[in-house]
Amino acid sequence: MSLTEREREIVALLRRDPMIGSAAIAEALGTTRAAVNVHLSNLGRKGVILGRGYVLATTPGVVVIGGSNMDVKARSERRVVPASSNPGTAAITPGGVGRNVAENLARLGTRTHLISVVGGDALGDQVLAATSAAGVHVEHVRRGSRPTGTYTAVLDADGELMVAVSDMSAAEEIDAALVAGARDLIANAGLLVLDGNLPEATIAYALELAASAGVRTVLEPVSVPKAAARAHLVSAELPLFAVTPNRDELTALTGLPSGTDREVREAAAALHERGVRYVWTHLGERGSLLSGPEGAVPVAAVPAEVVDVTGAGDAALAAFAHALLAGEDVAAAAAYGHAAAALTIAGTHTVRPDLTDWLVRSTL
């Protein structure tokens, strides 16, 4: 943890008396109240203290760097008829891969900080308010110059995705300078999660920060185009703890086929050679294949009635990260991730508002 000597002295005082005020801290240390307030602010940015009550963080949290946007989901009442108007329903909710992962984590009980950008518009106000209300720390979410991003999805009557249009140009403003402002927070994290929608330079800089601090990093490829564009960043020089692709994204990352289980194993082995410790490949209804130093292990999906598939992958990744920080082994964390995904697709919300650790464990 990169704390100054003065910051360590303040932390020691807070451990003895969490209700101590800044004036009393200043008197104890022989300094000014203004100087103490600066140190307290820095400790907050580093994730060492939480909120105004000077509550000390006792366990490592997760830092998520990724997109925040507004989701527009339209669902047809009947099977979609292409090139025609389809009667149905629509809903607008906060979304974005990074933001969704962060909210899921917070609802599961993990201390989570989000690094992101939203527009200075009404949609940005709504996204920030909802994310903060869910328990995510948003002090590193910046108001950008572009409109808040949107993700518009059209679902068939059975909840399967038919087509989606993503306008994530605001995510281009999640730059290295924004990440650098949270470098101490990242260095103190138990896990760093990177959204594949991030600009290439931002991912590269975040990987360097995490590698230098020895922080485990998980990369979510997001889509085939993004996976292909970011594939060259996966290298042994900046090792990843895990990547979480589906079959097509695995092919995009490696250039290798992944149509059969054997091909999935071979493609995962290629990523291991490039410094990835675990490759968690999602196989749809069949579950997933977790490949790591111990070999390749199939992880069964948790059965669920499909209502809406949107957000299932984000829930799985968040639950995976939550379980890892709780001390679960990687295979158990993957199974926990499947349980969270099953709960998500069984409801209408992209992030279940009733999601808890107890609810997920009751599904296993």
Secondary structure, DSSP 8 states (H G I E B T S, - for coil): ----HHHHHHHHHHHH-TT--HHHHHHHHTS-HHHHHHHHHHHHHTTSEETTTTEE--S--EEEE---EEEEEEEESSS--TTS---EEEEEEEE-HHHHHHHHHHHHT--EEEEEEEESSHHHHHHHHHHHHTT-EEEEEEEESS--EEEEEEE-TTS-EEEEEEE-GGGGG--HHHHHTTHHHHHT-SEEEEETTS-HHHHHHHHHHHHHHT--EEEE--SHHHHHHHGGG--TTS-EEEE--BHHHHHHHHSS--SSHHHHHHHHHHHHHTTEEEEEEE-GGG-EEEEETTEEEEE-------S--TTHHHHHHHHHHHHHHTT--HHHHHHHHHHHHHHHHTSS-SS-TT--HHHHHHH-
